Amino acid sequence: MWTPATRRQHSRDHLRYGSDLTDAEWEIIAPFMPPPAMTGRPRQWTMREVMNAMF
């Protein structure tokens, strides 16, 4: 069973990869990303996370 303690223990939120975008790189790319749609489902992942997954 997942308790708050085990969730913290197995959390992968803190992991970073060498291929992730730096803040400076993201500032260059961010203006080219499409804005969130006004209709439909909200995004599950941020555009930065999507870009990190691609590279």
VOKEGU-874919 format. One record per atom (N, C-alpha, C, O): residue number from 1; residue in three letters; atom name; z, x, y. Coordinates in Angstrom, 3 decimals, decimal comma, padded with zeros to 6 digits. Layout:
<rs>
+-----+-----+----+----------+----------+----------+
:   k :   r :  a :       c3 :       c1 :       c2 :
+-----+-----+----+----------+----------+----------+
: NUM : ALA : CA :        Z :        X :        Y :
...
+-----+-----+----+----------+----------+----------+
</rs>
This chain:
<rs>
+-----+-----+----+----------+----------+----------+
:   k :   r :  a :       c3 :       c1 :       c2 :
+-----+-----+----+----------+----------+----------+
:   1 : MET :  N :  000,000 :  000,841 : -001,180 :
:   1 : MET : CA :  000,000 :  000,000 :  000,000 :
:   1 : MET :  C :  000,000 :  000,886 :  001,243 :
:   1 : MET :  O :  000,693 :  001,902 :  001,293 :
:   2 : TRP :  N : -000,774 :  000,495 :  002,231 :
:   2 : TRP : CA : -000,877 :  001,274 :  003,456 :
:   2 : TRP :  C :  000,237 :  000,873 :  004,416 :
:   2 : TRP :  O :  000,262 : -000,246 :  004,929 :
:   3 : THR :  N :  001,142 :  001,791 :  004,643 :
:   3 : THR : CA :  002,201 :  001,593 :  005,620 :
:   3 : THR :  C :  001,836 :  002,410 :  006,855 :
:   3 : THR :  O :  000,949 :  003,260 :  006,787 :
:   4 : PRO :  N :  002,505 :  002,166 :  007,980 :
:   4 : PRO : CA :  002,213 :  002,994 :  009,156 :
:   4 : PRO :  C :  002,367 :  004,495 :  008,885 :
:   4 : PRO :  O :  001,606 :  005,305 :  009,414 :
:   5 : ALA :  N :  003,339 :  004,855 :  008,072 :
:   5 : ALA : CA :  003,548 :  006,280 :  007,770 :
:   5 : ALA :  C :  002,382 :  006,856 :  006,971 :
:   5 : ALA :  O :  001,919 :  007,958 :  007,266 :
:   6 : THR :  N :  001,901 :  006,127 :  005,966 :
:   6 : THR : CA :  000,786 :  006,650 :  005,173 :
:   6 : THR :  C : -000,511 :  006,632 :  005,965 :
:   6 : THR :  O : -001,362 :  007,500 :  005,772 :
:   7 : ARG :  N : -000,677 :  005,661 :  006,851 :
:   7 : ARG : CA : -001,873 :  005,660 :  007,706 :
:   7 : ARG :  C : -001,904 :  006,903 :  008,590 :
:   7 : ARG :  O : -002,953 :  007,528 :  008,748 :
:   8 : ARG :  N : -000,754 :  007,265 :  009,170 :
:   8 : ARG : CA : -000,690 :  008,481 :  009,987 :
:   8 : ARG :  C : -000,968 :  009,714 :  009,138 :
:   8 : ARG :  O : -001,667 :  010,630 :  009,572 :
:   9 : GLN :  N : -000,423 :  009,736 :  007,938 :
:   9 : GLN : CA : -000,587 :  010,889 :  007,053 :
:   9 : GLN :  C : -002,048 :  011,097 :  006,660 :
:   9 : GLN :  O : -002,499 :  012,238 :  006,564 :
:  10 : HIS :  N : -002,779 :  010,038 :  006,434 :
:  10 : HIS : CA : -004,162 :  010,140 :  005,972 :
:  10 : HIS :  C : -005,189 :  009,904 :  007,078 :
:  10 : HIS :  O : -006,387 :  009,819 :  006,806 :
:  11 : SER :  N : -004,734 :  009,799 :  008,305 :
:  11 : SER : CA : -005,640 :  009,554 :  009,425 :
:  11 : SER :  C : -006,602 :  010,722 :  009,599 :
:  11 : SER :  O : -006,213 :  011,886 :  009,494 :
:  12 : ARG :  N : -007,865 :  010,395 :  009,868 :
:  12 : ARG : CA : -008,878 :  011,422 :  010,104 :
:  12 : ARG :  C : -009,324 :  011,414 :  011,561 :
:  12 : ARG :  O : -010,315 :  012,059 :  011,903 :
:  13 : ASP :  N : -008,609 :  010,696 :  012,424 :
:  13 : ASP : CA : -008,989 :  010,593 :  013,829 :
:  13 : ASP :  C : -008,957 :  011,939 :  014,550 :
:  13 : ASP :  O : -009,718 :  012,157 :  015,493 :
:  14 : HIS :  N : -008,091 :  012,828 :  014,114 :
:  14 : HIS : CA : -007,933 :  014,098 :  014,808 :
:  14 : HIS :  C : -008,967 :  015,146 :  014,398 :
:  14 : HIS :  O : -009,053 :  016,204 :  015,021 :
:  15 : LEU :  N : -009,747 :  014,865 :  013,362 :
:  15 : LEU : CA : -010,713 :  015,859 :  012,891 :
:  15 : LEU :  C : -011,895 :  015,971 :  013,843 :
:  15 : LEU :  O : -012,387 :  014,968 :  014,359 :
:  16 : ARG :  N : -012,336 :  017,178 :  014,066 :
:  16 : ARG : CA : -013,492 :  017,445 :  014,912 :
:  16 : ARG :  C : -014,437 :  018,360 :  014,145 :
:  16 : ARG :  O : -014,015 :  019,122 :  013,276 :
:  17 : TYR :  N : -015,694 :  018,276 :  014,473 :
:  17 : TYR : CA : -016,699 :  019,117 :  013,828 :
:  17 : TYR :  C : -017,364 :  019,993 :  014,879 :
:  17 : TYR :  O : -017,413 :  019,632 :  016,055 :
:  18 : GLY :  N : -017,866 :  021,121 :  014,463 :
:  18 : GLY : CA : -018,538 :  022,026 :  015,377 :
:  18 : GLY :  C : -019,792 :  021,431 :  015,987 :
:  18 : GLY :  O : -020,251 :  021,886 :  017,035 :
:  19 : SER :  N : -020,348 :  020,417 :  015,342 :
:  19 : SER : CA : -021,575 :  019,802 :  015,848 :
:  19 : SER :  C : -021,307 :  018,663 :  016,832 :
:  19 : SER :  O : -022,254 :  018,118 :  017,398 :
:  20 : ASP :  N : -020,042 :  018,288 :  017,053 :
:  20 : ASP : CA : -019,736 :  017,227 :  018,014 :
:  20 : ASP :  C : -020,142 :  017,659 :  019,419 :
:  20 : ASP :  O : -020,107 :  018,842 :  019,755 :
:  21 : LEU :  N : -020,524 :  016,688 :  020,223 :
:  21 : LEU : CA : -020,921 :  016,973 :  021,596 :
:  21 : LEU :  C : -019,714 :  017,362 :  022,437 :
:  21 : LEU :  O : -018,638 :  016,780 :  022,304 :
:  22 : THR :  N : -019,902 :  018,343 :  023,297 :
:  22 : THR : CA : -018,852 :  018,688 :  024,256 :
:  22 : THR :  C : -018,896 :  017,677 :  025,390 :
:  22 : THR :  O : -019,852 :  016,909 :  025,505 :
:  23 : ASP :  N : -017,863 :  017,673 :  026,227 :
:  23 : ASP : CA : -017,849 :  016,761 :  027,369 :
:  23 : ASP :  C : -019,024 :  017,044 :  028,305 :
:  23 : ASP :  O : -019,627 :  016,115 :  028,843 :
:  24 : ALA :  N : -019,346 :  018,311 :  028,497 :
:  24 : ALA : CA : -020,467 :  018,670 :  029,374 :
:  24 : ALA :  C : -021,791 :  018,163 :  028,809 :
:  24 : ALA :  O : -022,630 :  017,655 :  029,554 :
:  25 : GLU :  N : -021,983 :  018,298 :  027,500 :
:  25 : GLU : CA : -023,212 :  017,801 :  026,874 :
:  25 : GLU :  C : -023,284 :  016,281 :  026,964 :
:  25 : GLU :  O : -024,349 :  015,717 :  027,217 :
:  26 : TRP :  N : -022,152 :  015,626 :  026,757 :
:  26 : TRP : CA : -022,134 :  014,166 :  026,806 :
:  26 : TRP :  C : -022,460 :  013,659 :  028,212 :
:  26 : TRP :  O : -023,129 :  012,635 :  028,352 :
:  27 : GLU :  N : -022,002 :  014,349 :  029,247 :
:  27 : GLU : CA : -022,309 :  013,953 :  030,623 :
:  27 : GLU :  C : -023,813 :  013,964 :  030,879 :
:  27 : GLU :  O : -024,310 :  013,162 :  031,669 :
:  28 : ILE :  N : -024,535 :  014,854 :  030,225 :
:  28 : ILE : CA : -025,989 :  014,922 :  030,388 :
:  28 : ILE :  C : -026,669 :  013,778 :  029,645 :
:  28 : ILE :  O : -027,618 :  013,185 :  030,157 :
:  29 : ILE :  N : -026,194 :  013,462 :  028,444 :
:  29 : ILE : CA : -026,834 :  012,457 :  027,592 :
:  29 : ILE :  C : -026,432 :  011,028 :  027,948 :
:  29 : ILE :  O : -027,243 :  010,111 :  027,818 :
:  30 : ALA :  N : -025,206 :  010,827 :  028,391 :
:  30 : ALA : CA : -024,651 :  009,482 :  028,603 :
:  30 : ALA :  C : -025,519 :  008,568 :  029,476 :
:  30 : ALA :  O : -025,648 :  007,389 :  029,148 :
:  31 : PRO :  N : -026,118 :  009,050 :  030,568 :
:  31 : PRO : CA : -026,930 :  008,141 :  031,385 :
:  31 : PRO :  C : -028,143 :  007,557 :  030,659 :
:  31 : PRO :  O : -028,683 :  006,537 :  031,089 :
:  32 : PHE :  N : -028,575 :  008,180 :  029,576 :
:  32 : PHE : CA : -029,737 :  007,702 :  028,838 :
:  32 : PHE :  C : -029,387 :  006,697 :  027,740 :
:  32 : PHE :  O : -030,279 :  006,128 :  027,111 :
:  33 : MET :  N : -028,107 :  006,481 :  027,513 :
:  33 : MET : CA : -027,671 :  005,547 :  026,474 :
:  33 : MET :  C : -027,767 :  004,111 :  026,983 :
:  33 : MET :  O : -027,467 :  003,846 :  028,147 :
:  34 : PRO :  N : -028,181 :  003,183 :  026,123 :
:  34 : PRO : CA : -028,288 :  001,788 :  026,555 :
:  34 : PRO :  C : -026,905 :  001,194 :  026,807 :
:  34 : PRO :  O : -025,948 :  001,522 :  026,106 :
:  35 : PRO :  N : -026,801 :  000,321 :  027,806 :
:  35 : PRO : CA : -025,513 : -000,321 :  028,068 :
:  35 : PRO :  C : -025,194 : -001,328 :  026,964 :
:  35 : PRO :  O : -026,097 : -001,746 :  026,239 :
:  36 : PRO :  N : -023,938 : -001,720 :  026,825 :
:  36 : PRO : CA : -023,594 : -002,732 :  025,827 :
:  36 : PRO :  C : -024,301 : -004,050 :  026,134 :
:  36 : PRO :  O : -024,472 : -004,413 :  027,298 :
:  37 : ALA :  N : -024,705 : -004,751 :  025,103 :
:  37 : ALA : CA : -025,374 : -006,042 :  025,279 :
:  37 : ALA :  C : -024,378 : -007,075 :  025,793 :
:  37 : ALA :  O : -023,194 : -007,039 :  025,457 :
:  38 : MET :  N : -024,872 : -007,985 :  026,603 :
:  38 : MET : CA : -024,015 : -009,045 :  027,130 :
:  38 : MET :  C : -023,788 : -010,132 :  026,084 :
:  38 : MET :  O : -022,826 : -010,894 :  026,181 :
:  39 : THR :  N : -024,658 : -010,208 :  025,096 :
:  39 : THR : CA : -024,531 : -011,218 :  024,049 :
:  39 : THR :  C : -024,406 : -010,526 :  022,703 :
:  39 : THR :  O : -024,642 : -009,323 :  022,594 :
:  40 : GLY :  N : -024,041 : -011,271 :  021,695 :
:  40 : GLY : CA : -023,946 : -010,703 :  020,355 :
:  40 : GLY :  C : -022,597 : -010,060 :  020,099 :
:  40 : GLY :  O : -021,647 : -010,208 :  020,868 :
:  41 : ARG :  N : -022,552 : -009,351 :  019,002 :
:  41 : ARG : CA : -021,304 : -008,722 :  018,589 :
:  41 : ARG :  C : -021,013 : -007,492 :  019,438 :
:  41 : ARG :  O : -021,933 : -006,786 :  019,852 :
:  42 : PRO :  N : -019,740 : -007,236 :  019,695 :
:  42 : PRO : CA : -019,406 : -005,996 :  020,407 :
:  42 : PRO :  C : -019,647 : -004,792 :  019,501 :
:  42 : PRO :  O : -019,630 : -004,907 :  018,275 :
:  43 : ARG :  N : -019,865 : -003,674 :  020,104 :
:  43 : ARG : CA : -020,104 : -002,453 :  019,338 :
:  43 : ARG :  C : -018,861 : -002,063 :  018,555 :
:  43 : ARG :  O : -017,734 : -002,176 :  019,038 :
:  44 : GLN :  N : -019,093 : -001,609 :  017,350 :
:  44 : GLN : CA : -017,988 : -001,129 :  016,530 :
:  44 : GLN :  C : -017,720 :  000,346 :  016,814 :
:  44 : GLN :  O : -016,576 :  000,795 :  016,735 :
:  45 : TRP :  N : -018,758 :  001,094 :  017,142 :
:  45 : TRP : CA : -018,658 :  002,525 :  017,406 :
:  45 : TRP :  C : -019,165 :  002,797 :  018,811 :
:  45 : TRP :  O : -020,099 :  002,142 :  019,274 :
:  46 : THR :  N : -018,553 :  003,760 :  019,495 :
:  46 : THR : CA : -019,037 :  004,145 :  020,813 :
:  46 : THR :  C : -020,352 :  004,906 :  020,654 :
:  46 : THR :  O : -020,639 :  005,451 :  019,588 :
:  47 : MET :  N : -021,132 :  004,936 :  021,707 :
:  47 : MET : CA : -022,403 :  005,659 :  021,642 :
:  47 : MET :  C : -022,170 :  007,160 :  021,436 :
:  47 : MET :  O : -022,990 :  007,837 :  020,817 :
:  48 : ARG :  N : -021,068 :  007,668 :  021,946 :
:  48 : ARG : CA : -020,769 :  009,087 :  021,732 :
:  48 : ARG :  C : -020,521 :  009,360 :  020,250 :
:  48 : ARG :  O : -020,974 :  010,379 :  019,730 :
:  49 : GLU :  N : -019,817 :  008,474 :  019,572 :
:  49 : GLU : CA : -019,592 :  008,654 :  018,137 :
:  49 : GLU :  C : -020,904 :  008,577 :  017,361 :
:  49 : GLU :  O : -021,093 :  009,300 :  016,383 :
:  50 : VAL :  N : -021,802 :  007,706 :  017,794 :
:  50 : VAL : CA : -023,110 :  007,595 :  017,141 :
:  50 : VAL :  C : -023,888 :  008,897 :  017,321 :
:  50 : VAL :  O : -024,487 :  009,404 :  016,373 :
:  51 : MET :  N : -023,876 :  009,433 :  018,539 :
:  51 : MET : CA : -024,592 :  010,684 :  018,791 :
:  51 : MET :  C : -023,963 :  011,842 :  018,012 :
:  51 : MET :  O : -024,682 :  012,706 :  017,510 :
:  52 : ASN :  N : -022,649 :  011,869 :  017,907 :
:  52 : ASN : CA : -021,988 :  012,919 :  017,118 :
:  52 : ASN :  C : -022,404 :  012,837 :  015,658 :
:  52 : ASN :  O : -022,534 :  013,863 :  014,991 :
:  53 : ALA :  N : -022,613 :  011,636 :  015,160 :
:  53 : ALA : CA : -023,014 :  011,467 :  013,764 :
:  53 : ALA :  C : -024,439 :  011,959 :  013,527 :
:  53 : ALA :  O : -024,767 :  012,384 :  012,419 :
:  54 : MET :  N : -025,284 :  011,907 :  014,547 :
:  54 : MET : CA : -026,682 :  012,317 :  014,392 :
:  54 : MET :  C : -026,851 :  013,829 :  014,383 :
:  54 : MET :  O : -027,742 :  014,352 :  013,715 :
:  55 : PHE :  N : -026,016 :  014,520 :  015,108 :
:  55 : PHE : CA : -026,215 :  015,967 :  015,260 :
:  55 : PHE :  C : -025,218 :  016,769 :  014,496 :
:  55 : PHE :  O : -025,260 :  017,999 :  014,528 :
+-----+-----+----+----------+----------+----------+
</rs>
